[in-house]
Amino acid sequence: QVQLVESGGGLVQAGGSLRLSCAASGRTFSSYAMGWFRQAPGKEREFVGTTSSSGSNTNYADSVKGRFTISRDSAKNTVYLQMTTLKPEDTAIYYCAARHPWRSEYDYWGQGTQVTVSS
């Protein structure tokens, strides 16, 4: 199994930046694809972006393209979400998740970290 712990959330003004970290523990972390999701109050969880196990391929929701960047450091068992030009609508709890290539769903989730963007 994989255990995930997010950190780096906080309060930031619109137009600012934050970098979220997702520290992973457990066997075969490098073989998992990693995803970032978020959930705002009163809304369903939504997809933010993913990175392949190699880190070579990334995919982002249209709402964050050009502003958010996902990267991973396998040596540190850590995945990052660099967020720039933040908007109030980015306010949400952000979760990282892990998916084994053999699976179609994300089976492992972190506890989440709050990101609040003020206008």
Phi and psi in radians as a Rosetta constraint file:
Dihedral C 1 N 2 CA 2 C 2 CIRCULARHARMONIC -2.193 0.35
Dihedral N 2 CA 2 C 2 N 3 CIRCULARHARMONIC 2.319 0.35
Dihedral C 2 N 3 CA 3 C 3 CIRCULARHARMONIC -1.904 0.35
Dihedral N 3 CA 3 C 3 N 4 CIRCULARHARMONIC 2.355 0.35
Dihedral C 3 N 4 CA 4 C 4 CIRCULARHARMONIC -2.184 0.35
Dihedral N 4 CA 4 C 4 N 5 CIRCULARHARMONIC 2.388 0.35
Dihedral C 4 N 5 CA 5 C 5 CIRCULARHARMONIC -2.328 0.35
Dihedral N 5 CA 5 C 5 N 6 CIRCULARHARMONIC 2.048 0.35
Dihedral C 5 N 6 CA 6 C 6 CIRCULARHARMONIC -1.546 0.35
Dihedral N 6 CA 6 C 6 N 7 CIRCULARHARMONIC 2.667 0.35
Dihedral C 6 N 7 CA 7 C 7 CIRCULARHARMONIC -2.725 0.35
Dihedral N 7 CA 7 C 7 N 8 CIRCULARHARMONIC 2.928 0.35
Dihedral C 7 N 8 CA 8 C 8 CIRCULARHARMONIC 1.820 0.35
Dihedral N 8 CA 8 C 8 N 9 CIRCULARHARMONIC -0.071 0.35
Dihedral C 8 N 9 CA 9 C 9 CIRCULARHARMONIC -1.239 0.35
Dihedral N 9 CA 9 C 9 N 10 CIRCULARHARMONIC 2.947 0.35
Dihedral C 9 N 10 CA 10 C 10 CIRCULARHARMONIC 2.922 0.35
Dihedral N 10 CA 10 C 10 N 11 CIRCULARHARMONIC -2.891 0.35
Dihedral C 10 N 11 CA 11 C 11 CIRCULARHARMONIC -1.800 0.35
Dihedral N 11 CA 11 C 11 N 12 CIRCULARHARMONIC 2.280 0.35
Dihedral C 11 N 12 CA 12 C 12 CIRCULARHARMONIC -2.524 0.35
Dihedral N 12 CA 12 C 12 N 13 CIRCULARHARMONIC 2.615 0.35
Dihedral C 12 N 13 CA 13 C 13 CIRCULARHARMONIC -1.379 0.35
Dihedral N 13 CA 13 C 13 N 14 CIRCULARHARMONIC 2.693 0.35
Dihedral C 13 N 14 CA 14 C 14 CIRCULARHARMONIC -0.951 0.35
Dihedral N 14 CA 14 C 14 N 15 CIRCULARHARMONIC 2.393 0.35
Dihedral C 14 N 15 CA 15 C 15 CIRCULARHARMONIC 1.623 0.35
Dihedral N 15 CA 15 C 15 N 16 CIRCULARHARMONIC -0.182 0.35
Dihedral C 15 N 16 CA 16 C 16 CIRCULARHARMONIC -1.473 0.35
Dihedral N 16 CA 16 C 16 N 17 CIRCULARHARMONIC -3.042 0.35
Dihedral C 16 N 17 CA 17 C 17 CIRCULARHARMONIC -2.324 0.35
Dihedral N 17 CA 17 C 17 N 18 CIRCULARHARMONIC 2.671 0.35
Dihedral C 17 N 18 CA 18 C 18 CIRCULARHARMONIC -2.553 0.35
Dihedral N 18 CA 18 C 18 N 19 CIRCULARHARMONIC 2.614 0.35
Dihedral C 18 N 19 CA 19 C 19 CIRCULARHARMONIC -2.107 0.35
Dihedral N 19 CA 19 C 19 N 20 CIRCULARHARMONIC 2.081 0.35
Dihedral C 19 N 20 CA 20 C 20 CIRCULARHARMONIC -1.624 0.35
Dihedral N 20 CA 20 C 20 N 21 CIRCULARHARMONIC 2.537 0.35
Dihedral C 20 N 21 CA 21 C 21 CIRCULARHARMONIC -2.091 0.35
Dihedral N 21 CA 21 C 21 N 22 CIRCULARHARMONIC 2.571 0.35
Dihedral C 21 N 22 CA 22 C 22 CIRCULARHARMONIC -2.281 0.35
Dihedral N 22 CA 22 C 22 N 23 CIRCULARHARMONIC 1.832 0.35
Dihedral C 22 N 23 CA 23 C 23 CIRCULARHARMONIC -1.578 0.35
Dihedral N 23 CA 23 C 23 N 24 CIRCULARHARMONIC 2.253 0.35
Dihedral C 23 N 24 CA 24 C 24 CIRCULARHARMONIC -1.971 0.35
Dihedral N 24 CA 24 C 24 N 25 CIRCULARHARMONIC 2.552 0.35
Dihedral C 24 N 25 CA 25 C 25 CIRCULARHARMONIC -2.344 0.35
Dihedral N 25 CA 25 C 25 N 26 CIRCULARHARMONIC 2.712 0.35
Dihedral C 25 N 26 CA 26 C 26 CIRCULARHARMONIC 2.066 0.35
Dihedral N 26 CA 26 C 26 N 27 CIRCULARHARMONIC 2.984 0.35
Dihedral C 26 N 27 CA 27 C 27 CIRCULARHARMONIC -1.345 0.35
Dihedral N 27 CA 27 C 27 N 28 CIRCULARHARMONIC 2.539 0.35
Dihedral C 27 N 28 CA 28 C 28 CIRCULARHARMONIC 1.039 0.35
Dihedral N 28 CA 28 C 28 N 29 CIRCULARHARMONIC 0.670 0.35
Dihedral C 28 N 29 CA 29 C 29 CIRCULARHARMONIC -0.979 0.35
Dihedral N 29 CA 29 C 29 N 30 CIRCULARHARMONIC -0.725 0.35
Dihedral C 29 N 30 CA 30 C 30 CIRCULARHARMONIC -1.137 0.35
Dihedral N 30 CA 30 C 30 N 31 CIRCULARHARMONIC -0.305 0.35
Dihedral C 30 N 31 CA 31 C 31 CIRCULARHARMONIC -1.533 0.35
Dihedral N 31 CA 31 C 31 N 32 CIRCULARHARMONIC -0.077 0.35
Dihedral C 31 N 32 CA 32 C 32 CIRCULARHARMONIC -1.679 0.35
Dihedral N 32 CA 32 C 32 N 33 CIRCULARHARMONIC 2.457 0.35
Dihedral C 32 N 33 CA 33 C 33 CIRCULARHARMONIC -1.370 0.35
Dihedral N 33 CA 33 C 33 N 34 CIRCULARHARMONIC 2.523 0.35
Dihedral C 33 N 34 CA 34 C 34 CIRCULARHARMONIC -2.078 0.35
Dihedral N 34 CA 34 C 34 N 35 CIRCULARHARMONIC 2.484 0.35
Dihedral C 34 N 35 CA 35 C 35 CIRCULARHARMONIC -2.272 0.35
Dihedral N 35 CA 35 C 35 N 36 CIRCULARHARMONIC 2.701 0.35
Dihedral C 35 N 36 CA 36 C 36 CIRCULARHARMONIC -2.048 0.35
Dihedral N 36 CA 36 C 36 N 37 CIRCULARHARMONIC 2.369 0.35
Dihedral C 36 N 37 CA 37 C 37 CIRCULARHARMONIC -2.319 0.35
Dihedral N 37 CA 37 C 37 N 38 CIRCULARHARMONIC 2.861 0.35
Dihedral C 37 N 38 CA 38 C 38 CIRCULARHARMONIC -2.546 0.35
Dihedral N 38 CA 38 C 38 N 39 CIRCULARHARMONIC 2.718 0.35
Dihedral C 38 N 39 CA 39 C 39 CIRCULARHARMONIC -2.460 0.35
Dihedral N 39 CA 39 C 39 N 40 CIRCULARHARMONIC 2.085 0.35
Dihedral C 39 N 40 CA 40 C 40 CIRCULARHARMONIC -1.635 0.35
Dihedral N 40 CA 40 C 40 N 41 CIRCULARHARMONIC 2.738 0.35
Dihedral C 40 N 41 CA 41 C 41 CIRCULARHARMONIC -0.963 0.35
Dihedral N 41 CA 41 C 41 N 42 CIRCULARHARMONIC 2.284 0.35
Dihedral C 41 N 42 CA 42 C 42 CIRCULARHARMONIC 1.337 0.35
Dihedral N 42 CA 42 C 42 N 43 CIRCULARHARMONIC 0.082 0.35
Dihedral C 42 N 43 CA 43 C 43 CIRCULARHARMONIC -2.156 0.35
Dihedral N 43 CA 43 C 43 N 44 CIRCULARHARMONIC 2.787 0.35
Dihedral C 43 N 44 CA 44 C 44 CIRCULARHARMONIC -1.355 0.35
Dihedral N 44 CA 44 C 44 N 45 CIRCULARHARMONIC 2.763 0.35
Dihedral C 44 N 45 CA 45 C 45 CIRCULARHARMONIC -1.077 0.35
Dihedral N 45 CA 45 C 45 N 46 CIRCULARHARMONIC 2.404 0.35
Dihedral C 45 N 46 CA 46 C 46 CIRCULARHARMONIC -2.253 0.35
Dihedral N 46 CA 46 C 46 N 47 CIRCULARHARMONIC 2.681 0.35
Dihedral C 46 N 47 CA 47 C 47 CIRCULARHARMONIC -1.289 0.35
Dihedral N 47 CA 47 C 47 N 48 CIRCULARHARMONIC 2.403 0.35
Dihedral C 47 N 48 CA 48 C 48 CIRCULARHARMONIC -1.913 0.35
Dihedral N 48 CA 48 C 48 N 49 CIRCULARHARMONIC -0.930 0.35
Dihedral C 48 N 49 CA 49 C 49 CIRCULARHARMONIC -3.077 0.35
Dihedral N 49 CA 49 C 49 N 50 CIRCULARHARMONIC 2.908 0.35
Dihedral C 49 N 50 CA 50 C 50 CIRCULARHARMONIC -2.431 0.35
Dihedral N 50 CA 50 C 50 N 51 CIRCULARHARMONIC 2.783 0.35
Dihedral C 50 N 51 CA 51 C 51 CIRCULARHARMONIC -2.366 0.35
Dihedral N 51 CA 51 C 51 N 52 CIRCULARHARMONIC 2.513 0.35
Dihedral C 51 N 52 CA 52 C 52 CIRCULARHARMONIC -1.244 0.35
Dihedral N 52 CA 52 C 52 N 53 CIRCULARHARMONIC 2.969 0.35
Dihedral C 52 N 53 CA 53 C 53 CIRCULARHARMONIC -1.059 0.35
Dihedral N 53 CA 53 C 53 N 54 CIRCULARHARMONIC -0.547 0.35
Dihedral C 53 N 54 CA 54 C 54 CIRCULARHARMONIC -1.437 0.35
Dihedral N 54 CA 54 C 54 N 55 CIRCULARHARMONIC -0.314 0.35
Dihedral C 54 N 55 CA 55 C 55 CIRCULARHARMONIC 1.442 0.35
Dihedral N 55 CA 55 C 55 N 56 CIRCULARHARMONIC 0.000 0.35
Dihedral C 55 N 56 CA 56 C 56 CIRCULARHARMONIC -1.388 0.35
Dihedral N 56 CA 56 C 56 N 57 CIRCULARHARMONIC -0.477 0.35
Dihedral C 56 N 57 CA 57 C 57 CIRCULARHARMONIC -2.032 0.35
Dihedral N 57 CA 57 C 57 N 58 CIRCULARHARMONIC 2.311 0.35
Dihedral C 57 N 58 CA 58 C 58 CIRCULARHARMONIC -2.285 0.35
Dihedral N 58 CA 58 C 58 N 59 CIRCULARHARMONIC 2.714 0.35
Dihedral C 58 N 59 CA 59 C 59 CIRCULARHARMONIC -2.528 0.35
Dihedral N 59 CA 59 C 59 N 60 CIRCULARHARMONIC 2.409 0.35
Dihedral C 59 N 60 CA 60 C 60 CIRCULARHARMONIC -2.307 0.35
Dihedral N 60 CA 60 C 60 N 61 CIRCULARHARMONIC 2.631 0.35
Dihedral C 60 N 61 CA 61 C 61 CIRCULARHARMONIC -1.152 0.35
Dihedral N 61 CA 61 C 61 N 62 CIRCULARHARMONIC 2.615 0.35
Dihedral C 61 N 62 CA 62 C 62 CIRCULARHARMONIC -1.016 0.35
Dihedral N 62 CA 62 C 62 N 63 CIRCULARHARMONIC -0.555 0.35
Dihedral C 62 N 63 CA 63 C 63 CIRCULARHARMONIC -1.189 0.35
Dihedral N 63 CA 63 C 63 N 64 CIRCULARHARMONIC -0.320 0.35
Dihedral C 63 N 64 CA 64 C 64 CIRCULARHARMONIC -2.098 0.35
Dihedral N 64 CA 64 C 64 N 65 CIRCULARHARMONIC -0.048 0.35
Dihedral C 64 N 65 CA 65 C 65 CIRCULARHARMONIC -1.009 0.35
Dihedral N 65 CA 65 C 65 N 66 CIRCULARHARMONIC 2.344 0.35
Dihedral C 65 N 66 CA 66 C 66 CIRCULARHARMONIC 1.490 0.35
Dihedral N 66 CA 66 C 66 N 67 CIRCULARHARMONIC -0.202 0.35
Dihedral C 66 N 67 CA 67 C 67 CIRCULARHARMONIC -2.006 0.35
Dihedral N 67 CA 67 C 67 N 68 CIRCULARHARMONIC -0.621 0.35
Dihedral C 67 N 68 CA 68 C 68 CIRCULARHARMONIC -1.887 0.35
Dihedral N 68 CA 68 C 68 N 69 CIRCULARHARMONIC 2.557 0.35
Dihedral C 68 N 69 CA 69 C 69 CIRCULARHARMONIC -2.393 0.35
Dihedral N 69 CA 69 C 69 N 70 CIRCULARHARMONIC 2.271 0.35
Dihedral C 69 N 70 CA 70 C 70 CIRCULARHARMONIC -1.798 0.35
Dihedral N 70 CA 70 C 70 N 71 CIRCULARHARMONIC 2.361 0.35
Dihedral C 70 N 71 CA 71 C 71 CIRCULARHARMONIC -2.472 0.35
Dihedral N 71 CA 71 C 71 N 72 CIRCULARHARMONIC 2.885 0.35
Dihedral C 71 N 72 CA 72 C 72 CIRCULARHARMONIC -2.503 0.35
Dihedral N 72 CA 72 C 72 N 73 CIRCULARHARMONIC 2.579 0.35
Dihedral C 72 N 73 CA 73 C 73 CIRCULARHARMONIC -2.158 0.35
Dihedral N 73 CA 73 C 73 N 74 CIRCULARHARMONIC 1.692 0.35
Dihedral C 73 N 74 CA 74 C 74 CIRCULARHARMONIC -1.113 0.35
Dihedral N 74 CA 74 C 74 N 75 CIRCULARHARMONIC -0.571 0.35
Dihedral C 74 N 75 CA 75 C 75 CIRCULARHARMONIC -1.092 0.35
Dihedral N 75 CA 75 C 75 N 76 CIRCULARHARMONIC -0.526 0.35
Dihedral C 75 N 76 CA 76 C 76 CIRCULARHARMONIC -1.794 0.35
Dihedral N 76 CA 76 C 76 N 77 CIRCULARHARMONIC 0.041 0.35
Dihedral C 76 N 77 CA 77 C 77 CIRCULARHARMONIC 0.916 0.35
Dihedral N 77 CA 77 C 77 N 78 CIRCULARHARMONIC 0.795 0.35
Dihedral C 77 N 78 CA 78 C 78 CIRCULARHARMONIC -2.355 0.35
Dihedral N 78 CA 78 C 78 N 79 CIRCULARHARMONIC 2.417 0.35
Dihedral C 78 N 79 CA 79 C 79 CIRCULARHARMONIC -2.029 0.35
Dihedral N 79 CA 79 C 79 N 80 CIRCULARHARMONIC 2.484 0.35
Dihedral C 79 N 80 CA 80 C 80 CIRCULARHARMONIC -2.105 0.35
Dihedral N 80 CA 80 C 80 N 81 CIRCULARHARMONIC 2.629 0.35
Dihedral C 80 N 81 CA 81 C 81 CIRCULARHARMONIC -2.198 0.35
Dihedral N 81 CA 81 C 81 N 82 CIRCULARHARMONIC 1.809 0.35
Dihedral C 81 N 82 CA 82 C 82 CIRCULARHARMONIC -1.538 0.35
Dihedral N 82 CA 82 C 82 N 83 CIRCULARHARMONIC 2.081 0.35
Dihedral C 82 N 83 CA 83 C 83 CIRCULARHARMONIC -1.997 0.35
Dihedral N 83 CA 83 C 83 N 84 CIRCULARHARMONIC 2.204 0.35
Dihedral C 83 N 84 CA 84 C 84 CIRCULARHARMONIC -2.208 0.35
Dihedral N 84 CA 84 C 84 N 85 CIRCULARHARMONIC 2.883 0.35
Dihedral C 84 N 85 CA 85 C 85 CIRCULARHARMONIC 0.830 0.35
Dihedral N 85 CA 85 C 85 N 86 CIRCULARHARMONIC 0.888 0.35
Dihedral C 85 N 86 CA 86 C 86 CIRCULARHARMONIC -1.157 0.35
Dihedral N 86 CA 86 C 86 N 87 CIRCULARHARMONIC 2.545 0.35
Dihedral C 86 N 87 CA 87 C 87 CIRCULARHARMONIC -2.101 0.35
Dihedral N 87 CA 87 C 87 N 88 CIRCULARHARMONIC 2.717 0.35
Dihedral C 87 N 88 CA 88 C 88 CIRCULARHARMONIC -0.958 0.35
Dihedral N 88 CA 88 C 88 N 89 CIRCULARHARMONIC -0.583 0.35
Dihedral C 88 N 89 CA 89 C 89 CIRCULARHARMONIC -1.226 0.35
Dihedral N 89 CA 89 C 89 N 90 CIRCULARHARMONIC -0.130 0.35
Dihedral C 89 N 90 CA 90 C 90 CIRCULARHARMONIC -1.417 0.35
Dihedral N 90 CA 90 C 90 N 91 CIRCULARHARMONIC -0.142 0.35
Dihedral C 90 N 91 CA 91 C 91 CIRCULARHARMONIC -1.053 0.35
Dihedral N 91 CA 91 C 91 N 92 CIRCULARHARMONIC 2.167 0.35
Dihedral C 91 N 92 CA 92 C 92 CIRCULARHARMONIC -3.109 0.35
Dihedral N 92 CA 92 C 92 N 93 CIRCULARHARMONIC 2.985 0.35
Dihedral C 92 N 93 CA 93 C 93 CIRCULARHARMONIC -1.540 0.35
Dihedral N 93 CA 93 C 93 N 94 CIRCULARHARMONIC 2.223 0.35
Dihedral C 93 N 94 CA 94 C 94 CIRCULARHARMONIC -1.798 0.35
Dihedral N 94 CA 94 C 94 N 95 CIRCULARHARMONIC 2.326 0.35
Dihedral C 94 N 95 CA 95 C 95 CIRCULARHARMONIC -2.132 0.35
Dihedral N 95 CA 95 C 95 N 96 CIRCULARHARMONIC 2.479 0.35
Dihedral C 95 N 96 CA 96 C 96 CIRCULARHARMONIC -1.806 0.35
Dihedral N 96 CA 96 C 96 N 97 CIRCULARHARMONIC 2.693 0.35
Dihedral C 96 N 97 CA 97 C 97 CIRCULARHARMONIC -2.562 0.35
Dihedral N 97 CA 97 C 97 N 98 CIRCULARHARMONIC 2.698 0.35
Dihedral C 97 N 98 CA 98 C 98 CIRCULARHARMONIC -2.120 0.35
Dihedral N 98 CA 98 C 98 N 99 CIRCULARHARMONIC 2.442 0.35
Dihedral C 98 N 99 CA 99 C 99 CIRCULARHARMONIC -2.308 0.35
Dihedral N 99 CA 99 C 99 N 100 CIRCULARHARMONIC 2.197 0.35
Dihedral C 99 N 100 CA 100 C 100 CIRCULARHARMONIC -1.308 0.35
Dihedral N 100 CA 100 C 100 N 101 CIRCULARHARMONIC 2.492 0.35
Dihedral C 100 N 101 CA 101 C 101 CIRCULARHARMONIC -0.973 0.35
Dihedral N 101 CA 101 C 101 N 102 CIRCULARHARMONIC -0.439 0.35
Dihedral C 101 N 102 CA 102 C 102 CIRCULARHARMONIC -1.354 0.35
Dihedral N 102 CA 102 C 102 N 103 CIRCULARHARMONIC -0.158 0.35
Dihedral C 102 N 103 CA 103 C 103 CIRCULARHARMONIC -1.965 0.35
Dihedral N 103 CA 103 C 103 N 104 CIRCULARHARMONIC 2.633 0.35
Dihedral C 103 N 104 CA 104 C 104 CIRCULARHARMONIC -1.669 0.35
Dihedral N 104 CA 104 C 104 N 105 CIRCULARHARMONIC -0.175 0.35
Dihedral C 104 N 105 CA 105 C 105 CIRCULARHARMONIC -2.094 0.35
Dihedral N 105 CA 105 C 105 N 106 CIRCULARHARMONIC 2.747 0.35
Dihedral C 105 N 106 CA 106 C 106 CIRCULARHARMONIC -1.447 0.35
Dihedral N 106 CA 106 C 106 N 107 CIRCULARHARMONIC 2.059 0.35
Dihedral C 106 N 107 CA 107 C 107 CIRCULARHARMONIC -1.670 0.35
Dihedral N 107 CA 107 C 107 N 108 CIRCULARHARMONIC -0.373 0.35
Dihedral C 107 N 108 CA 108 C 108 CIRCULARHARMONIC -2.149 0.35
Dihedral N 108 CA 108 C 108 N 109 CIRCULARHARMONIC 2.330 0.35
Dihedral C 108 N 109 CA 109 C 109 CIRCULARHARMONIC -2.322 0.35
Dihedral N 109 CA 109 C 109 N 110 CIRCULARHARMONIC 2.543 0.35
Dihedral C 109 N 110 CA 110 C 110 CIRCULARHARMONIC -1.439 0.35
Dihedral N 110 CA 110 C 110 N 111 CIRCULARHARMONIC 3.115 0.35
Dihedral C 110 N 111 CA 111 C 111 CIRCULARHARMONIC -1.432 0.35
Dihedral N 111 CA 111 C 111 N 112 CIRCULARHARMONIC -0.267 0.35
Dihedral C 111 N 112 CA 112 C 112 CIRCULARHARMONIC 1.666 0.35
Dihedral N 112 CA 112 C 112 N 113 CIRCULARHARMONIC 2.676 0.35
Dihedral C 112 N 113 CA 113 C 113 CIRCULARHARMONIC -2.410 0.35
Dihedral N 113 CA 113 C 113 N 114 CIRCULARHARMONIC 2.371 0.35
Dihedral C 113 N 114 CA 114 C 114 CIRCULARHARMONIC -1.414 0.35
Dihedral N 114 CA 114 C 114 N 115 CIRCULARHARMONIC 2.285 0.35
Dihedral C 114 N 115 CA 115 C 115 CIRCULARHARMONIC -2.090 0.35
Dihedral N 115 CA 115 C 115 N 116 CIRCULARHARMONIC 2.141 0.35
Dihedral C 115 N 116 CA 116 C 116 CIRCULARHARMONIC -2.148 0.35
Dihedral N 116 CA 116 C 116 N 117 CIRCULARHARMONIC 2.166 0.35
Dihedral C 116 N 117 CA 117 C 117 CIRCULARHARMONIC -1.982 0.35
Dihedral N 117 CA 117 C 117 N 118 CIRCULARHARMONIC 2.064 0.35
Dihedral C 117 N 118 CA 118 C 118 CIRCULARHARMONIC -1.598 0.35
Dihedral N 118 CA 118 C 118 N 119 CIRCULARHARMONIC 2.615 0.35
